Amino acid sequence: MDTLSHALYGKGLFGYKKYRWFSFLFGAIPDLFSFGIYFIYLFLFSEFEFGRPTREELPFWVYDLYDISHSMITALVCIGIAYKINKDFAWPMLAWPMHIIVDFFTHSIKFFPTPILWPISDYRFDGIPWSNPYVLGINFILIFIIFFYRWKTKKALNK
């Protein structure tokens, strides 16, 4: 799934309580932690080009960061720590495991399959790529429904 969609899912599903804008960030954090850092690296130390890089072009550490940030174990440990410190802040962080679950089913085995149980297991699922027109269409419809629901609910509460 694209990073913006993940951020929107995070905001739509977990961004209606305290710290609501952090849900947008945590919806995108797994991708920002791997590809965002790679983007900054390219921008600062290499020639930046738009487009999808080949697997061979990516340094090993991008794969390592991807495994760490796309692991349900990592996410749940971080959320557990946050919950012990500030229960309210843990709620928007739930956008992170939601991102992982969506990626688990929408990444093919050919390009960055999601290591949901890393470091305990290296199991990866061969999902339907989010670039599939049906998945992409369903994605846009679901985002619209979530935000329409939030808008209607907020409107009803303000009456």
ZISUL-V932112 format. One record per helix or strand of 3 or more residues. SS is the DSSP state (H for helix, E for strand). FROM is the first residue (numbers start at 0). LEN is the number of residues. If there is no record, write none. Layout:
<<SS:FROM:LEN> <SS:FROM:LEN>>
//
This chain:
<<H:2:12> <H:21:24> <H:54:3> <H:59:10> <H:71:14> <H:86:20> <H:132:25>>
//
